[in-house]
């Protein structure tokens, strides 16, 4: 979804027509709409009384019909034929206002209902469903305005063209950026956590490998005489190799069996914060377990191969 969001802090309603004409002439512009507030920014707020007497602030996103279509809301009920400039509610806001799905007016508030859309999470998917109102208005009058432009073709070139077209029209400062980038920025803390977890995982893997190699070297040097005796009595290199390596692989297997339930529990705890998350992802631990086994086998196998190929005469002589 290549949608640019343009914010005008010091908006002058008189230039709206000029900006619209400029954008309409650009081949990179597919469609655009005006308003104040979006599912990303949240918009303004209206105060309403709860049934328990407390007050709750309900976000209100005001936009024209083009912006409404641009955002691609999942419409559950469309009443715009009879109420073209009213409010779209969500199931969450219907419950908050104690209003039925087929109502034409919010009871007691005289707010006309243009329809109902599927529940919305403001900002990003980490948030719960919001009791939001979407007001349709083809002539938004405010000192602060937002413009949403859906572009086509090369995104970078489209950004430059839209930015240049608006700058040629306005003298006041404005902010412009892709909504995808703003959504990504809202996950900064999660991305930082991902980097930290990845770093600690790599460090833990390195430390574990160093410890495993050190233990295998010490263990196998302690058993050089046993290896020599086994080879004297007819054991071949392969039998000796597996005899040395199997205990370490058993220890690794026990560690994986103990660690996987803890990893699953921590993953579930972390994913509970997300509205959209993986389900039945237990199979993902299988390749992780296989990877750990392969890395461990590689680290221990080198020492096992060296020990199994040692001349038994040299080991007995040194003993």
Residue pairs with C-beta under 8 A, 6 or more apart in sequence:
1 72
1 150
1 179
1 180
2 150
2 151
2 152
2 155
2 158
2 178
2 180
3 70
3 148
3 149
3 150
3 151
3 178
3 179
3 180
4 148
4 149
4 150
4 151
4 158
4 159
4 162
4 176
4 177
4 178
4 179
5 38
5 40
5 41
5 146
5 147
5 148
5 176
5 177
5 178
5 179
5 182
6 146
6 147
6 148
6 149
6 162
6 166
6 174
6 175
6 176
7 144
7 145
7 146
7 174
7 175
7 176
8 144
8 145
8 146
8 147
8 170
8 172
8 174
9 144
9 172
9 173
9 174
9 175
10 143
10 172
10 173
11 142
11 143
11 144
11 145
12 172
13 141
13 145
15 169
15 170
16 34
16 145
18 169
19 147
19 165
19 166
19 169
19 170
20 32
22 165
22 166
22 168
22 169
23 29
23 32
23 149
23 162
23 165
26 161
26 162
26 165
27 153
28 151
28 152
28 153
28 154
28 157
28 158
28 161
28 162
29 149
29 150
29 151
29 152
29 158
29 162
30 150
30 151
30 152
31 66
31 69
31 70
31 149
31 150
32 66
32 67
32 70
32 147
32 148
32 149
32 150
33 63
33 64
33 65
33 66
33 67
33 68
33 69
33 70
33 147
33 148
34 63
34 64
34 66
34 67
34 140
34 145
34 146
34 147
34 148
35 61
35 62
35 63
35 64
35 67
35 137
35 140
35 145
35 146
35 148
36 43
36 44
36 61
36 62
36 63
36 140
36 142
36 144
36 145
36 146
37 43
37 44
37 59
37 60
37 61
37 62
37 63
37 146
38 61
38 63
38 67
38 71
38 146
38 148
38 179
39 61
39 71
39 120
39 121
39 122
39 123
39 132
40 122
40 123
40 179
40 182
40 183
40 186
41 146
42 59
42 61
42 122
42 123
43 59
43 60
43 61
43 62
44 59
44 60
44 62
45 57
45 58
45 59
45 60
46 57
46 58
46 60
46 133
47 55
47 56
47 57
47 58
48 55
48 56
48 57
48 58
48 96
48 97
48 109
49 55
49 56
50 56
51 98
56 96
56 131
58 93
58 96
58 131
58 132
58 133
59 122
59 130
59 131
59 132
59 133
60 132
60 133
60 134
60 135
61 132
61 133
61 134
61 135
62 134
62 135
62 137
62 140
62 142
63 71
63 134
63 135
63 136
63 137
63 140
64 136
64 137
64 138
64 140
65 80
65 84
65 136
65 138
67 148
68 88
68 134
68 136
70 148
70 150
71 148
73 88
73 117
73 118
73 120
73 134
74 117
74 118
75 88
75 115
75 116
75 117
75 118
76 91
76 101
76 115
76 116
76 117
76 118
77 101
77 102
77 115
77 116
78 114
78 115
79 86
79 104
79 113
79 114
79 115
80 86
80 114
80 115
80 136
82 104
83 104
83 112
83 113
83 114
84 114
84 136
85 112
85 114
85 136
85 137
85 138
86 111
86 112
86 113
86 114
86 135
86 136
87 106
87 111
87 112
87 113
87 114
87 133
87 134
87 135
87 136
88 113
88 114
88 115
88 116
88 117
88 133
88 134
88 135
88 136
89 97
89 99
89 106
89 113
89 115
89 116
89 117
89 133
89 134
90 116
90 117
90 118
90 119
90 120
90 129
90 130
90 131
90 132
91 116
91 118
91 119
91 129
92 119
92 129
92 130
92 131
92 132
93 131
93 132
93 133
94 100
94 101
94 116
95 131
96 131
97 106
97 107
97 109
98 107
99 106
99 107
99 113
101 116
103 113
104 112
104 113
105 111
105 112
105 113
106 113
111 133
114 136
117 134
119 129
119 130
120 129
120 130
120 132
121 127
121 128
121 129
121 130
121 275
122 130
122 132
123 186
124 183
124 186
124 187
125 274
125 275
125 276
126 187
126 190
126 273
126 274
126 275
127 275
128 275
148 179
149 162
151 158
151 159
151 162
152 158
155 178
159 176
159 178
162 176
163 176
166 174
166 176
205 295
209 295
209 296
209 299
212 248
212 252
212 296
212 299
212 300
213 299
213 300
213 303
215 248
216 248
216 299
216 300
216 303
216 304
217 303
219 244
219 247
219 248
220 227
220 244
220 303
220 304
220 306
220 307
221 307
223 244
223 307
224 307
224 310
224 315
224 318
224 319
225 315
225 316
225 319
227 240
227 244
227 307
227 308
227 310
227 312
227 315
228 310
228 312
228 313
228 315
228 316
228 319
229 312
229 316
230 239
230 240
230 243
231 240
231 312
232 312
232 316
235 243
237 308
237 309
238 308
240 307
240 308
241 301
241 304
241 305
241 308
244 303
244 304
244 307
244 308
245 297
245 300
245 301
245 304
248 296
248 300
249 293
249 296
249 297
249 300
252 292
252 293
252 296
253 293
256 289
256 292
256 293
260 285
260 289
263 285
263 288
264 282
264 285
267 281
271 277
271 278
278 284
